[in-house]
Amino acid sequence: MVPTGLHALASTTRTTSFPTLHRNQLHTLQVNLGYRCNQSCSHCHVNAGPWRTEMMADHLIEIIPNLLERLQIKTLDLTGGAPELHPRFRSLVERTRSLGIAVIDRCNLTILQEDGQEDLAEFLAAQNVHVVASLPCTEAERVDSQRGDGVFERSIQALQRLNALGYGNPDGSLPLDLVYNPAGAALPPPQAQLQEHYQRALSDSYGLRFNRLLTITNMPIERFARDLAHRGELETYQKTLQLAHRRENLEAVMCRGLISVNWTGELFDCDFNQQLGLSIKGPIRHLEDLLDETNQLIGMEIHVADHCFGCTAGHGSSCGGSLS
């Protein structure tokens, strides 16, 4: 079934033809620290921006490191908004890294140049944080049209700074991955092919290096869905995703080993379900519940809907890029 409205995706969970999925062992806790951001991107599925004020409460921040250790989760994936704008971002990173747990910072790059963040790059390097940085294109005009005037130039400057600190070296000691999102209603090209283009273009023009390019499909929800609907392209794009579904991608979709947490501590199967308000199934619904119930999530049915075809279409899409 193809939805017919902006929020129809959230109401098709009982009629979707997307296959049933169940959760495996957890390896990642993905935490949205809040929706405040120094950018306002056209493809942003969380509708983040400078005007947003939502931030995770301190008592929830305190829970996270203990929970990671108790559940033996290997990776804390921090997102937003711009997660670095949370006042407790650095203390959370320090506590988590002290436990030997990997930390991913989903960074928009320009945050490194904001007032009060002048030493952020050095902090990330000192804590061995894995930086996953947004750069939707290697051309200034397209990046600026999607993310705002001057964003491309500032992003290049931020990448040069990260490279100077050792990020992007071939040994992977300070991993730096870039993220590509299509400019509109199209599936990403093959990841390996596009990565070669990025590496050549950024090296030749700016002397930049990075470790991997992650291609991520734009989900037809929130701000991007509204833009598609305004252009009369929403239903067509949703149908494109469904027709491009590849069953072999089901084994690797991110929701099978990840739990997503919003800024209020509520639990979801993924970041996209979070934005649609599709809560996790079962009795465990909040971050605090996980302190008492540690094993019930494994084997739990995952909340699926028509937007899930965005993760299995074509080469597949996840927070870690292509699935095949």
DOBA-608724 format. One record per residue (C-alpha): residue in three letters; x negated, y negated, z negated; residue number from 1. Coordinates in steps of 0.25 Angstrom, whole numbers, always signed. Layout:
// residues N
+-----+-------+-------+-------+-----+
!  aa !    c1 !    c2 !    c3 !   i !
+-----+-------+-------+-------+-----+
! ALA !     X !     Y !     Z ! NUM !
...
+-----+-------+-------+-------+-----+
***
This chain:
// residues 324
+-----+-------+-------+-------+-----+
!  aa !    c1 !    c2 !    c3 !   i !
+-----+-------+-------+-------+-----+
! MET !    +0 !    +0 !    +0 !   1 !
! VAL !    -5 !   -14 !    +3 !   2 !
! PRO !    -1 !   -25 !    -6 !   3 !
! THR !    +6 !   -37 !    -1 !   4 !
! GLY !    +2 !   -48 !   -11 !   5 !
! LEU !    -9 !   -54 !   -19 !   6 !
! HIS !    -6 !   -46 !   -32 !   7 !
! ALA !    +0 !   -34 !   -25 !   8 !
! LEU !   -12 !   -26 !   -27 !   9 !
! ALA !   -10 !   -26 !   -42 !  10 !
! SER !    +4 !   -20 !   -40 !  11 !
! THR !    +0 !    -9 !   -31 !  12 !
! THR !    -7 !    +1 !   -41 !  13 !
! ARG !    +5 !   +11 !   -40 !  14 !
! THR !    +6 !   +11 !   -25 !  15 !
! THR !    -8 !   +10 !   -21 !  16 !
! SER !   -14 !   +21 !   -12 !  17 !
! PHE !   -27 !   +19 !   -18 !  18 !
! PRO !   -32 !   +32 !   -24 !  19 !
! THR !   -32 !   +35 !   -39 !  20 !
! LEU !   -45 !   +33 !   -46 !  21 !
! HIS !   -50 !   +37 !   -59 !  22 !
! ARG !   -62 !   +31 !   -67 !  23 !
! ASN !   -75 !   +38 !   -69 !  24 !
! GLN !   -86 !   +36 !   -80 !  25 !
! LEU !   -88 !   +21 !   -82 !  26 !
! HIS !  -101 !   +14 !   -78 !  27 !
! THR !   -97 !    +0 !   -77 !  28 !
! LEU !   -90 !   -10 !   -85 !  29 !
! GLN !   -86 !   -22 !   -77 !  30 !
! VAL !   -82 !   -35 !   -85 !  31 !
! ASN !   -76 !   -47 !   -80 !  32 !
! LEU !   -81 !   -58 !   -89 !  33 !
! GLY !   -72 !   -69 !   -84 !  34 !
! TYR !   -67 !   -76 !   -72 !  35 !
! ARG !   -75 !   -89 !   -73 !  36 !
! CYS !   -84 !   -91 !   -61 !  37 !
! ASN !   -92 !  -102 !   -55 !  38 !
! GLN !   -87 !   -97 !   -41 !  39 !
! SER !   -73 !   -95 !   -35 !  40 !
! CYS !   -75 !   -85 !   -23 !  41 !
! SER !   -64 !   -82 !   -13 !  42 !
! HIS !   -65 !   -67 !   -15 !  43 !
! CYS !   -66 !   -67 !   -30 !  44 !
! HIS !   -56 !   -56 !   -35 !  45 !
! VAL !   -56 !   -62 !   -49 !  46 !
! ASN !   -52 !   -76 !   -45 !  47 !
! ALA !   -64 !   -81 !   -53 !  48 !
! GLY !   -68 !   -96 !   -53 !  49 !
! PRO !   -74 !  -107 !   -61 !  50 !
! TRP !   -60 !  -110 !   -67 !  51 !
! ARG !   -58 !   -97 !   -73 !  52 !
! THR !   -59 !   -96 !   -88 !  53 !
! GLU !   -57 !   -81 !   -91 !  54 !
! MET !   -69 !   -75 !   -99 !  55 !
! MET !   -70 !   -62 !  -107 !  56 !
! ALA !   -69 !   -64 !  -122 !  57 !
! ASP !   -82 !   -62 !  -131 !  58 !
! HIS !   -76 !   -51 !  -139 !  59 !
! LEU !   -75 !   -43 !  -126 !  60 !
! ILE !   -89 !   -46 !  -121 !  61 !
! GLU !   -94 !   -40 !  -135 !  62 !
! ILE !   -87 !   -27 !  -132 !  63 !
! ILE !   -93 !   -25 !  -118 !  64 !
! PRO !  -108 !   -20 !  -122 !  65 !
! ASN !  -103 !   -11 !  -132 !  66 !
! LEU !   -92 !    -5 !  -123 !  67 !
! LEU !  -103 !    -3 !  -112 !  68 !
! GLU !  -112 !    +5 !  -121 !  69 !
! ARG !  -100 !   +13 !  -127 !  70 !
! LEU !   -95 !   +17 !  -113 !  71 !
! GLN !  -109 !   +19 !  -108 !  72 !
! ILE !  -106 !   +10 !   -96 !  73 !
! LYS !  -118 !    +7 !   -88 !  74 !
! THR !  -115 !    -6 !   -82 !  75 !
! LEU !  -108 !   -19 !   -86 !  76 !
! ASP !  -103 !   -27 !   -74 !  77 !
! LEU !  -100 !   -42 !   -77 !  78 !
! THR !   -91 !   -49 !   -68 !  79 !
! GLY !   -82 !   -62 !   -68 !  80 !
! GLY !   -80 !   -73 !   -63 !  81 !
! ALA !   -95 !   -76 !   -65 !  82 !
! PRO !   -98 !   -67 !   -77 !  83 !
! GLU !  -110 !   -75 !   -81 !  84 !
! LEU !  -101 !   -86 !   -85 !  85 !
! HIS !   -95 !   -79 !   -97 !  86 !
! PRO !  -102 !   -84 !  -110 !  87 !
! ARG !  -105 !   -70 !  -114 !  88 !
! PHE !  -111 !   -65 !  -101 !  89 !
! ARG !  -125 !   -65 !  -105 !  90 !
! SER !  -123 !   -59 !  -119 !  91 !
! LEU !  -115 !   -48 !  -113 !  92 !
! VAL !  -126 !   -45 !  -103 !  93 !
! GLU !  -137 !   -45 !  -113 !  94 !
! ARG !  -129 !   -35 !  -122 !  95 !
! THR !  -126 !   -26 !  -111 !  96 !
! ARG !  -140 !   -25 !  -105 !  97 !
! SER !  -145 !   -23 !  -119 !  98 !
! LEU !  -137 !   -10 !  -119 !  99 !
! GLY !  -144 !    -6 !  -106 ! 100 !
! ILE !  -131 !    -8 !   -98 ! 101 !
! ALA !  -132 !   -13 !   -84 ! 102 !
! VAL !  -125 !   -27 !   -82 ! 103 !
! ILE !  -120 !   -32 !   -68 ! 104 !
! ASP !  -118 !   -47 !   -67 ! 105 !
! ARG !  -108 !   -50 !   -55 ! 106 !
! CYS !  -114 !   -63 !   -52 ! 107 !
! ASN !  -110 !   -74 !   -42 ! 108 !
! LEU !  -124 !   -79 !   -41 ! 109 !
! THR !  -120 !   -94 !   -42 ! 110 !
! ILE !  -118 !   -92 !   -57 ! 111 !
! LEU !  -133 !   -92 !   -58 ! 112 !
! GLN !  -133 !  -107 !   -55 ! 113 !
! GLU !  -122 !  -112 !   -64 ! 114 !
! ASP !  -124 !  -121 !   -76 ! 115 !
! GLY !  -128 !  -112 !   -88 ! 116 !
! GLN !  -132 !  -100 !   -80 ! 117 !
! GLU !  -146 !  -105 !   -76 ! 118 !
! ASP !  -153 !   -93 !   -82 ! 119 !
! LEU !  -142 !   -83 !   -79 ! 120 !
! ALA !  -151 !   -76 !   -68 ! 121 !
! GLU !  -162 !   -75 !   -78 ! 122 !
! PHE !  -153 !   -69 !   -88 ! 123 !
! LEU !  -147 !   -59 !   -78 ! 124 !
! ALA !  -161 !   -54 !   -74 ! 125 !
! ALA !  -166 !   -53 !   -89 ! 126 !
! GLN !  -154 !   -44 !   -92 ! 127 !
! ASN !  -156 !   -36 !   -79 ! 128 !
! VAL !  -142 !   -39 !   -75 ! 129 !
! HIS !  -137 !   -33 !   -61 ! 130 !
! VAL !  -133 !   -45 !   -53 ! 131 !
! VAL !  -122 !   -43 !   -43 ! 132 !
! ALA !  -121 !   -56 !   -35 ! 133 !
! SER !  -110 !   -61 !   -26 ! 134 !
! LEU !  -115 !   -65 !   -12 ! 135 !
! PRO !  -104 !   -62 !    -2 ! 136 !
! CYS !  -112 !   -66 !   +10 ! 137 !
! THR !  -126 !   -70 !   +15 ! 138 !
! GLU !  -120 !   -83 !   +22 ! 139 !
! ALA !  -118 !   -96 !   +14 ! 140 !
! GLU !  -105 !  -100 !   +21 ! 141 !
! ARG !   -98 !   -87 !   +18 ! 142 !
! VAL !  -102 !   -86 !    +4 ! 143 !
! ASP !   -99 !  -101 !    +1 ! 144 !
! SER !   -85 !   -99 !    +8 ! 145 !
! GLN !   -82 !   -87 !    -1 ! 146 !
! ARG !   -88 !   -92 !   -14 ! 147 !
! GLY !   -90 !  -107 !   -14 ! 148 !
! ASP !   -99 !  -118 !    -8 ! 149 !
! GLY !  -113 !  -116 !   -11 ! 150 !
! VAL !  -112 !  -102 !   -17 ! 151 !
! PHE !  -121 !   -96 !    -7 ! 152 !
! GLU !  -133 !  -105 !    -9 ! 153 !
! ARG !  -131 !  -104 !   -24 ! 154 !
! SER !  -130 !   -89 !   -23 ! 155 !
! ILE !  -143 !   -88 !   -15 ! 156 !
! GLN !  -150 !   -96 !   -25 ! 157 !
! ALA !  -145 !   -87 !   -36 ! 158 !
! LEU !  -150 !   -75 !   -29 ! 159 !
! GLN !  -163 !   -81 !   -27 ! 160 !
! ARG !  -164 !   -83 !   -42 ! 161 !
! LEU !  -160 !   -69 !   -45 ! 162 !
! ASN !  -171 !   -64 !   -35 ! 163 !
! ALA !  -181 !   -72 !   -42 ! 164 !
! LEU !  -178 !   -65 !   -55 ! 165 !
! GLY !  -179 !   -51 !   -49 ! 166 !
! TYR !  -165 !   -48 !   -45 ! 167 !
! GLY !  -163 !   -41 !   -32 ! 168 !
! ASN !  -177 !   -34 !   -32 ! 169 !
! PRO !  -177 !   -20 !   -25 ! 170 !
! ASP !  -181 !   -13 !   -38 ! 171 !
! GLY !  -167 !   -17 !   -43 ! 172 !
! SER !  -172 !   -21 !   -57 ! 173 !
! LEU !  -163 !   -34 !   -56 ! 174 !
! PRO !  -152 !   -29 !   -47 ! 175 !
! LEU !  -145 !   -40 !   -38 ! 176 !
! ASP !  -133 !   -36 !   -30 ! 177 !
! LEU !  -125 !   -45 !   -20 ! 178 !
! VAL !  -110 !   -44 !   -18 ! 179 !
! TYR !  -104 !   -45 !    -4 ! 180 !
! ASN !   -89 !   -48 !    -3 ! 181 !
! PRO !   -82 !   -49 !   +11 ! 182 !
! ALA !   -78 !   -64 !   +14 ! 183 !
! GLY !   -64 !   -59 !   +17 ! 184 !
! ALA !   -54 !   -48 !   +19 ! 185 !
! ALA !   -64 !   -37 !   +24 ! 186 !
! LEU !   -72 !   -25 !   +19 ! 187 !
! PRO !   -87 !   -27 !   +16 ! 188 !
! PRO !   -96 !   -22 !   +26 ! 189 !
! PRO !  -105 !   -10 !   +23 ! 190 !
! GLN !  -113 !   -13 !   +10 ! 191 !
! ALA !  -127 !    -8 !   +15 ! 192 !
! GLN !  -126 !   -16 !   +28 ! 193 !
! LEU !  -122 !   -29 !   +22 ! 194 !
! GLN !  -133 !   -27 !   +11 ! 195 !
! GLU !  -143 !   -27 !   +22 ! 196 !
! HIS !  -138 !   -40 !   +28 ! 197 !
! TYR !  -138 !   -47 !   +14 ! 198 !
! GLN !  -152 !   -42 !   +11 ! 199 !
! ARG !  -157 !   -47 !   +24 ! 200 !
! ALA !  -150 !   -60 !   +24 ! 201 !
! LEU !  -153 !   -64 !   +10 ! 202 !
! SER !  -167 !   -60 !   +11 ! 203 !
! ASP !  -170 !   -67 !   +24 ! 204 !
! SER !  -163 !   -80 !   +21 ! 205 !
! TYR !  -165 !   -81 !    +6 ! 206 !
! GLY !  -176 !   -71 !    +1 ! 207 !
! LEU !  -165 !   -64 !    -7 ! 208 !
! ARG !  -164 !   -50 !   -12 ! 209 !
! PHE !  -154 !   -41 !   -19 ! 210 !
! ASN !  -152 !   -27 !   -22 ! 211 !
! ARG !  -138 !   -23 !   -16 ! 212 !
! LEU !  -126 !   -29 !    -9 ! 213 !
! LEU !  -113 !   -25 !   -14 ! 214 !
! THR !  -101 !   -26 !    -5 ! 215 !
! ILE !   -87 !   -28 !   -12 ! 216 !
! THR !   -74 !   -28 !    -5 ! 217 !
! ASN !   -65 !   -40 !    -8 ! 218 !
! MET !   -53 !   -36 !   -16 ! 219 !
! PRO !   -39 !   -42 !   -11 ! 220 !
! ILE !   -36 !   -47 !   -25 ! 221 !
! GLU !   -36 !   -61 !   -32 ! 222 !
! ARG !   -42 !   -72 !   -25 ! 223 !
! PHE !   -46 !   -64 !   -12 ! 224 !
! ALA !   -32 !   -58 !   -11 ! 225 !
! ARG !   -26 !   -72 !   -12 ! 226 !
! ASP !   -36 !   -77 !    -1 ! 227 !
! LEU !   -32 !   -65 !    +8 ! 228 !
! ALA !   -17 !   -67 !    +6 ! 229 !
! HIS !   -19 !   -82 !   +10 ! 230 !
! ARG !   -25 !   -77 !   +23 ! 231 !
! GLY !   -15 !   -66 !   +25 ! 232 !
! GLU !   -25 !   -55 !   +24 ! 233 !
! LEU !   -22 !   -49 !   +10 ! 234 !
! GLU !   -14 !   -37 !   +15 ! 235 !
! THR !   -23 !   -34 !   +27 ! 236 !
! TYR !   -35 !   -34 !   +18 ! 237 !
! GLN !   -29 !   -25 !    +8 ! 238 !
! LYS !   -25 !   -15 !   +19 ! 239 !
! THR !   -39 !   -16 !   +25 ! 240 !
! LEU !   -44 !   -11 !   +11 ! 241 !
! GLN !   -34 !    +1 !   +10 ! 242 !
! LEU !   -37 !    +6 !   +24 ! 243 !
! ALA !   -52 !    +5 !   +22 ! 244 !
! HIS !   -51 !   +14 !    +9 ! 245 !
! ARG !   -62 !   +25 !    +8 ! 246 !
! ARG !   -59 !   +36 !    -1 ! 247 !
! GLU !   -74 !   +39 !    -3 ! 248 !
! ASN !   -75 !   +26 !   -10 ! 249 !
! LEU !   -66 !   +30 !   -22 ! 250 !
! GLU !   -77 !   +37 !   -29 ! 251 !
! ALA !   -86 !   +25 !   -30 ! 252 !
! VAL !   -75 !   +14 !   -33 ! 253 !
! MET !   -80 !    +5 !   -45 ! 254 !
! CYS !   -68 !    +7 !   -54 ! 255 !
! ARG !   -71 !   +22 !   -56 ! 256 !
! GLY !   -83 !   +18 !   -65 ! 257 !
! LEU !   -80 !    +4 !   -69 ! 258 !
! ILE !   -71 !    -4 !   -79 ! 259 !
! SER !   -68 !   -18 !   -76 ! 260 !
! VAL !   -65 !   -28 !   -88 ! 261 !
! ASN !   -59 !   -41 !   -87 ! 262 !
! TRP !   -61 !   -54 !   -95 ! 263 !
! THR !   -51 !   -50 !  -105 ! 264 !
! GLY !   -56 !   -36 !  -107 ! 265 !
! GLU !   -46 !   -28 !   -99 ! 266 !
! LEU !   -50 !   -16 !   -91 ! 267 !
! PHE !   -48 !   -13 !   -77 ! 268 !
! ASP !   -53 !    -3 !   -67 ! 269 !
! CYS !   -60 !   -14 !   -58 ! 270 !
! ASP !   -62 !   -29 !   -57 ! 271 !
! PHE !   -51 !   -29 !   -46 ! 272 !
! ASN !   -41 !   -22 !   -54 ! 273 !
! GLN !   -45 !   -32 !   -65 ! 274 !
! GLN !   -41 !   -44 !   -56 ! 275 !
! LEU !   -27 !   -37 !   -52 ! 276 !
! GLY !   -24 !   -34 !   -67 ! 277 !
! LEU !   -24 !   -19 !   -64 ! 278 !
! SER !   -28 !   -14 !   -78 ! 279 !
! ILE !   -35 !    -1 !   -81 ! 280 !
! LYS !   -26 !   +11 !   -83 ! 281 !
! GLY !   -25 !   +18 !   -96 ! 282 !
! PRO !   -25 !   +13 !  -111 ! 283 !
! ILE !   -39 !    +7 !  -110 ! 284 !
! ARG !   -36 !    -7 !  -105 ! 285 !
! HIS !   -46 !   -17 !  -112 ! 286 !
! LEU !   -61 !   -18 !  -115 ! 287 !
! GLU !   -59 !   -16 !  -130 ! 288 !
! ASP !   -51 !    -3 !  -127 ! 289 !
! LEU !   -64 !    +3 !  -122 ! 290 !
! LEU !   -71 !    +2 !  -135 ! 291 !
! ASP !   -62 !   +13 !  -141 ! 292 !
! GLU !   -59 !   +21 !  -128 ! 293 !
! THR !   -71 !   +25 !  -120 ! 294 !
! ASN !   -67 !   +37 !  -112 ! 295 !
! GLN !   -53 !   +35 !  -107 ! 296 !
! LEU !   -57 !   +27 !   -95 ! 297 !
! ILE !   -64 !   +38 !   -88 ! 298 !
! GLY !   -54 !   +46 !   -79 ! 299 !
! MET !   -44 !   +34 !   -80 ! 300 !
! GLU !   -36 !   +31 !   -67 ! 301 !
! ILE !   -41 !   +18 !   -61 ! 302 !
! HIS !   -30 !    +7 !   -57 ! 303 !
! VAL !   -30 !    +7 !   -42 ! 304 !
! ALA !   -22 !    -2 !   -32 ! 305 !
! ASP !   -23 !    -6 !   -18 ! 306 !
! HIS !   -35 !   -16 !   -20 ! 307 !
! CYS !   -44 !    -4 !   -24 ! 308 !
! PHE !   -45 !    -1 !    -9 ! 309 !
! GLY !   -55 !   -13 !    -9 ! 310 !
! CYS !   -64 !    -4 !   -16 ! 311 !
! THR !   -63 !    +8 !    -7 ! 312 !
! ALA !   -62 !    +1 !    +6 ! 313 !
! GLY !   -73 !    +3 !   +16 ! 314 !
! HIS !   -86 !    +5 !   +10 ! 315 !
! GLY !   -80 !    +3 !    -4 ! 316 !
! SER !   -82 !    -8 !   -14 ! 317 !
! SER !   -85 !    -9 !   -29 ! 318 !
! CYS !   -93 !   -19 !   -38 ! 319 !
! GLY !  -105 !   -11 !   -34 ! 320 !
! GLY !  -102 !   -14 !   -19 ! 321 !
! SER !   -99 !    -3 !    -8 ! 322 !
! LEU !   -95 !   +11 !   -12 ! 323 !
! SER !  -100 !   +18 !    +1 ! 324 !
+-----+-------+-------+-------+-----+
***
